[in-house]
Amino acid sequence: MSDQFFISRLYQSHASHRNLPQKPEVYYFAERILEVLFPHFLAENRFSSEDAVSAQLFQLNKDLRKLLQPLRDQLRESPAETADRFFETLPVIYELLCKDAEAIVLEDPAAADTTEVILTYPGFFAIGIYRIAHQLCGLGVPLVPRMLTEFAHQQTGIDIHPGAGIGEYFCIDHGTGIVIGQTTVIGNHVKLYQGVTLGAVSVEKTLANTKRHPTIEDHVVIYAGATILGGNVVVGHHSVIGGNVWLTESVQPYSKVYHKSQIKVSNNRKHEEYLDFYI
């Protein structure tokens, strides 16, 4: 039999957290938004008319109001007003995502067209969820935006904080392991490869309300494994940051920053000593 004090603690915890948004409902809402915006996400074509699309948007508005109801005391406006404001931004989200898909096609030689990008690219899915979450974050919605981007993180390995500011024509190539921190600012026509970290030099709690993450200006390419840290760091426009670079200072526009390492390749058939190790 469990200790009664422990049982009491568990019950009090459950009693004080009864009005939390439910993860399945939050995830379902975001997926339905993407389905309305892009038929590629639909299991079947259920929108046979403009009225059907309108009806689905009306239903999603009601769903968002319900999702926000437990958070009503933490919102700037009522759940209904917040939901209405979010749906007013839906055309903006749509246009941004169309540009993101176009950017991926232009930047990735392996991408045949936007249909392939929207259907198959984890980077596009992560950006889509981020765009939704970012709008909700800007409306002062707590918890839900972070739940959404963590859902995308689970699905894709791409971790974008909903508070980050990302411009137009954003391209993620491959994407696994990308981390974009809360106060990151990314301009237009920026391309990131897998394993890129845009993070903070210090994680002290006292710095929570300061700009801790870098600014990436327009037309920057950042290759795999690069780490850029610090709120005062600015990567100037039209720069290229090479793979595995560790950067904690600003670079001027049109810079090329790369990590130089020595690699030895030998085709000598004779036996050579090698490092013996176990994992």
N, C-alpha and C positions, 0 to 999 in steps of 0.2 A: 504494500500500500504506500503510495507516495506521501511525502511530508505535506501536511495540511497548509503550512505556511507557503510552501512552494506553489501548491495549487491555487492558493489565494492570490499570489503574485501574478500567476498566469491569467487568472480570471480578470484581475484589475487591468492588466495590459490589454486584453481583448475588449473589455468594456470601454476603455478610453480610446480605442482605435476602431470603433464601429463604423465611422463615417469616412472611410478611406476610399479613393477610387479603386475599382477592381481591375487588375491587370488584364484579364481576358476582354473586358468591355472596352478598355482603352485601346488595346491592340486591334480589336475588331473594328473600332471606329476609324482608325487610321487606314486600315486596309480597304475599308469601304470608300473612303475618300479617294484613294488612289484608283479604285475601280471606276469611280465616276469620271475622274480626270482622264484615265487611259483605259480603253477597252482591253488592252493587253493583259491586265490583271484580272479580268473577269473569267470565271470558269465557263460561262456561257453568255451569249449576247442577249441580255434581258431588257435592254432599252430599245423598244420598238418604235418610240416616238419621242418628240421633244417633251411632251407631257410626262412621259415615264421618267425622263431625266429630272424634270422639275420636281416630280413627286419624291424621287429618291433624295434629292437635296433637301427637301422639306423634312423628310424623315430623319436625315442625318443631323439637321439642325435640332430637332427634338431630342435625338440621342445625345448630342453634345450638352444640351441643357441638363439632361438627366445626369450625365457624367460629372458636371460641374456643381450639381446641387450639394453634395457633401462638403464642397469647398466654398460655399457661398459666403461665409464669414471672412474668408481670406481674399476674396475678389475685390477689385476696384469698383466693379459694377455688378448688377444682378447676373445670374447665370444666363437668363434670356438675352440681356443686352450684350453680354460677352460673346455668346454664341452668334448673335446677329453680326457683330463686328468681325468675328472670324470669317464668316461666310462672305462678307463683303470683300475680304482679301483673297478669296479663292481664285478669282481671275488672275491676280498677281502671282500667286503660287503656280498656277498653270503655265503662265508665260515664262516664268523663271525655269521651270522644269523642262519645258520645250527647248529652251536655250541650252540647258545643261546637257540634254540628250544630243543636241546638235554638236555641242563642243566635244563630246566623247567620240562621236563619229569622225569629226575632223581631226582629232588628235590621236586616235588609235587606228592604225592601219588594219587591224584585225576586225574592226567593226564594219559590218556590211552596210547597215542603215540604222535609223532610229528605232525601227521595230525590233531589231535584234538587241539594241541597247536596253530598251525598256523592258523587254521580255526576260533578258538573261543576265544583265550586268548587276552585280551586287552593289557597285558604286552608285548606280542610278537609284536603286532602292534606298540606300542609306541617305542619299541626298534628298530624295522625295520625302522620307520620314522627317529628316531634319527641317526641310522647308515648312512642313506642317507644324512641327514642334516650335520652330522659331517664331512663327506668327502668334501662337498661343502664349509663348513666353513674353513676347512684346505686349500682350494684352494683360499681363500680370497674373496669368494662371499658374498656381503653384503645382508641383508634383507631376502633373500630367505630361508637360513637355519633356521632363527628364525620363519619365517612364517610357515615352515614345522613342527617344534616341537610344535608350538602353535596350529596347526591343530590337531596333536596327543593329545595334552592337552585337547582340546575341546571334542575330541572323547572318551577319556579314563580317564580323570582326572589325568593323569600322566604327570608331568612337568619336562622334561629333557632339559637343555640348550644345544644347539648344540656344544658349546665350551668344554663341559665336556669330559674328557678322560675316556673311559670305556673299560676294557679288555675283554678277551674271556670268554665264558660260563657264561654269565650274566643272572641271574634269577630274575624275578619280580613275586611274588606270590600275587594275587589279584590286588594290585597296586594302587587303588584309593587314591589320596591325596599325592602320592610321589612327592617330590621336590628335584631335583638334580641341584645344582648351577653351574655357568659358569666355575669356576676353580677347580671343584671337580676332583679328580683322583681316579678311581676305578680299582682295580686289576682284576685278573682272579678268576673265581669260587666264585663270590660274590652273595649273595641272599638278596633281600630286600622284606619286607612285606609292607602292606598298611600303609599310613600315615607317612612314614619315611621322614625326612627333612635333607638334607645335605646342610647346608647353611652357611651364614657369620655372624660373631659376630657383625660387624658394616657395615652399608650400606652407609657410607660417599662417596660422589662422588670422592673425592681425592684418594680413594683406588681402583678405577675402573681397574687400570692396575696391580694390585697386586694379589697374590694368597689369596683369601678370603675364600675359601671353603676347607673342609677336604680331607685328603687322606685315602682311605680305601684299605688296603693291601689284598693279596690273601686269599681265603677261609674264608671270614668273613660272618657271618649271622647277620642281623640287623632286629629285630622284630618290630611289629606294633607300630606306634606312637613315635618311638625314634627320638630324635632331636640331631644332631651332628653339632657343629658350630665352624668355625674358620679355617683359612688357615694354621696355624701351627699345627693343630690337626692331629695326625696320629693314626689310629686304626690298631694295629699290626695284622699280619696274624694269621689265625686260631682262631680269637676271636669271641665271641658271645656277642652282645649288646641286652639286654632285652627290652621288651616293655615299652614304656613311659619314657625311660631314657633320661635325659637332660645332654649332654656331651660337655664340652668345654675344655678338656685337653686330651692329648694323653694317650693311653693305650698300654701296652706291648703286644707282641705276646702271643697267647694262653690265653688271659684274658677273664673273664666272668664278664660283667657289668650288674647289674640289679637294678631296682627300687623296693624298698620294701615299701609296703603300708599295712595298717591294714584294714581288711575287716571283718565285723561282720555278721554272718549268724545266724538267730534265728528261731527256729520252735515253739516258745512259742505261744500258741493259745490265751493267754490273751492279752487284749488291751495294746499297748505300745504307748507312745508319738512319734510322727514323725514330720518331718519337712514339714510344709505346704507351698507350693509355687505355683506360677502361671507363665505360659509362654505366 
